[in-house]
Amino acid sequence: MLNCRASAPAVGLRETGASSYRMVQRMTEWTPAAASTASRGARGLEPRVLTPDSPAIQVEGLKKTYRTALGTLNLFDDLHLRVETGEMVAVVGQSGAGKSTLLHILGALDVPSAGTVYCASTNVAELNGRRAAEFRNREIGYVWQFHYLLPEFSAQENVALPLLARGIAKAEAMAMAANWLREVDLDDRRSHRPGELSGGEQQRVALARALVNQPRLLLADEPTGDLDETTAARVFDLIRRLHQSHQLTSILVTHNMDLASRCTRVLRLEGGRLVPLQAAANATQFPGN
């Protein structure tokens, strides 16, 4: 059975699941102090003040610099981004342009070299490790190209991990996980382990896990990249349905222009900046990938 603590969402894992565990732990980690407030409700949130015209995401003058053996790499150059509440924005661009790094900064998994990054009314660029962890657990749902499900646990247990990490009682967490599996049409697969699920089913479990804490922001990094065309379309349809029904603000990184064109708008990351694109309805694949 699942064994969890507030500061560590799973223990006693076999080595085969270690890399997946580390990735999940980064997104679900929560401090004991924060977990102690969970009894106030499933979200356990402090009040936040927003004006009616506040964007969900506001990035100004973003720069990200890496020092390499060959010199300095400037990934972003005075990048600006404004995403309104309820938008579903696609980000496209060639491999190595910095799309994943941008999502990591928005999701408080990485820090900018300069600039301000406001997500869900929080300047994530100023968060320290503990506060960044609390912000991620509370406000961000993150989906990767690979599902990062823990192989030792059932689908339901995997979805419950972020709740257990926050100190939610196990019975309540498992009930909420079951509800989310119904949302992604996997009620009959909740006792199955990841190895017993298809690729599309694994990604749907990962999506349920990303949203079980009811975040305001969904960040998806190539969420359909490992799927065949038919399954990818179904997973994207599910993402869009959940985006609408749960009033999310979503940013999706993708190479698939057919899917990107179905978002509110499309931005291309090139030369360290975001450039608006006119979505082409008949496009199928972003060139250069």
N, C-alpha and C positions, 0 to 999 in steps of 0.2 A: 504494500500500500504506500501511498505517497507520504513522505516525511518532509515537512517544511518548517522553516523558522523565518521570523520577520526579516532578518538580515541575510538569509541565504535560502533561496527558494527551493533548493533540493540538496539532499546529502546522500552519500553512499552510492554515487553513480559509478558504473563501470567505465573503464577507460574508453570504450568505444563511443561513449556519449560525451566525452570531456569537452570537445570543441563546441558542440552544440550547446552544452550547458553554459560555457563561458559567454557565448553570444546572448543567450536568453537571460543570464544573470545580469548582464550589463543593462538590459532594458527593464528588468523587473525588480532590481535591487531597491530597497526601501530601508530607511533607518528605523531603529527601535522607537525613537521618539515620535516619529511620524506614525508608525504603526499603532502606537498607543491611542491615537485619536480616531482610529477606524470605527470605534463603537458609535461615533456620531452619525454613521451612515456609510453606505457602500463607497461613496466617493471621498468622504472625510476631508472636504475642501474648506479652506479659509475663504471668506468673501473677497471678491476682486471687483474693482471699480473699472467699468468700461463706458466710454461714451458711445452714443448710437452710431457714429461714423467711424469708430475705431476699426482698422483692418485687423484681420486675424493674424497676418504676418506682415511685418514692415522691416525691410532690410535697407540700410543706408551706408554707402561707402565701404562695402565689404571687401576686405583684402585677405588673402591667405597665401602665405609664403612658406616654402620649404627650402631648407638648406640641404643640398646633395653634394656628392663628391665632385660633380661637374659644375657646381656653382649654385646660385639662388634660382629657384623656380617660383615664379609668381603665378599662382593658379587663378586667382580672382583679381581683377583690377577695377576698383571703384564700382563694384556690382551693386545694383539697386533692384529691389523687388517689393511689390505691394500685392498682397492677396486678400481679397475681401472675404468676409465671413460667408461661407456657403459655396465658395468657388471650388471647382475641381480643375486644377491646372496641370497640364502635361509639360514635362521638361525633356527635350530631346537634344541630341548632340553626339559628336563622335566619341569613341572610347578614349578615355584619358582627359576629356574636357573638364572634368571636375563635378559631374552630376552627383555622384554618390557622396563626395565630400560636402557638397552644398546641403544635401539632406542630413548628413551627420552634424553639420553646424546648426541647422534648424532644429534638430532633435536633441541638441545638447550632448552629443556624443563626441564632438570635436569643438575646438575654440577658434575663433577668427584671429588673424594677426592684427586687424584693425577694423573699425566700423561698428555699427550697432545692429543688433539682431533681436527684434521684438517678435515673440511668438506667444499667442494667447495672453497678451498684455504683460509678458515677462521679458526682460532683457536677458536673454540666455547667455549673451557674451560675458555677463558679470557673475554668473552662477559658479560657486565652488563645487567641489565633488559631491558633497552631501546634498546640497540644494539642487544640483543638476539631476541627481538620481530621483529626488522627490518630484521634480518637474516632469521628467520623462514618464514616471509611473502614473502621474496624475493627468497629464495633458496630451501625451503623444501615443498614438498607435503606430507601430512600425512593422512593415512587412518587407521581407527581403526576397530576392530571387530564389534562394534556397530557404526551405521552411524552418530549419533549425529546431525541429521538434525533438524532444528528448526520447530516445528509442525505448527506454525502460518503462515509460509511462503510457497510459492510455490516452486517447484523444481528449477525453474529459479532464483527466489530470493535467495534461499539458495546458489546456485552456484555463484551468483554475490557478496556475502558478502565479500570475501577477497579483491575484487577489490574496492568495496565501502569503505572498511576500509582504503585503501591506498589513497583515495581521487579521484579516477577515477569518472568521471561524470556518473550519473545514466544511461543515455541513452546508453553510450558506454559500461558500465559494463553489462547492461542487454543484449545488442547485443552479447558481448563476451560470456556471460553465455549461450545464446541460441546456439551459435556455438559449445560450448563444450557439450551441451546436444545432439546435433546432432552427435558428435564424439562418444558418448556412446550409440547411437541408442535410444534416448529418446525424440526426437523432438516432438512427439505427446503427451508427458506427462509433458511438461514443466509448464503447469498451475496447475498441480495436487499438492496437499499438501502431505507430507510424509505418512500420514495415509491412503491415497488413492493409495499408491504404494505397490507393492510386496516387499519382502525382497531383492530379487536380484536387483530390480529397485532402491530401496533406496541406496543400496551399489554403484550402478553405478552413482547415483547423487553425493554421497560422493566422488567418484573418480574424477568426473568432477570438483567438488569444490576444491579438492586437487591440481589439475593441472591447474586451470584457470589462475593462476599467472605465468605460464610457468616456474616452478622451474627446477633446474638441478637434484635434488635428490628426489626420491620417497621412503618414509619409510612407510611400511604397516605392521601393527601388527594384525595378524590373520584376514586378510581381508575377508576370506571365512568361518571363524569359525562358524558363525551363519546360514549358508546356507546348503541346502540339497546338495547331491553329484553332481547332474546334474547342479544345479544353480551355485555351487561353481566352477565347471569346466568352465562354461561359463564366469563367472566373472574373473577367472584367465586368460583365453584366452584373454579377453579384456585388462587386465593389461599388459600382455605380448605384445599385439599388440601396445598399447600406449607407452610402454617402448621403443619399436623399432622405431615407427614412430616419436616420439618426442625426440629420442636420450637421454633418461634418464639414470641415474645410480640408481639402485633400490636395496633395501634390504627388504626382506619379512620374517617376523617371521611366522612360520606355524608348525602345528602338522601333517600335511598331507604330507607324504613322496612321494606320487605319484606326487603331484604338485611341491614339492621341487626339485624332480629329473629333472624337466623340466627347472630349472634355470641354469645359467652359472656354478655355483658350490654350494655345500652344506657345511655349517659349523655347527658343534654341539657345543653348549655352555654347558660345564660341568666343575666343579671344578674351576670356575672363569676364565676359558680360552676357546678360540675357537679352535676346533680341526677339520681339514678338513675331510670330509666324501666322500667316493665313492658313488655317487647316485645310488641307486638300482632301475632299471626300473620297477620291478614288486612289489615294496613296496607300501603299501597302507596307513599305519598309523604308526606314530612314537611310539615305545613301551614306556610304562610308563605314558601315558596320557589318 
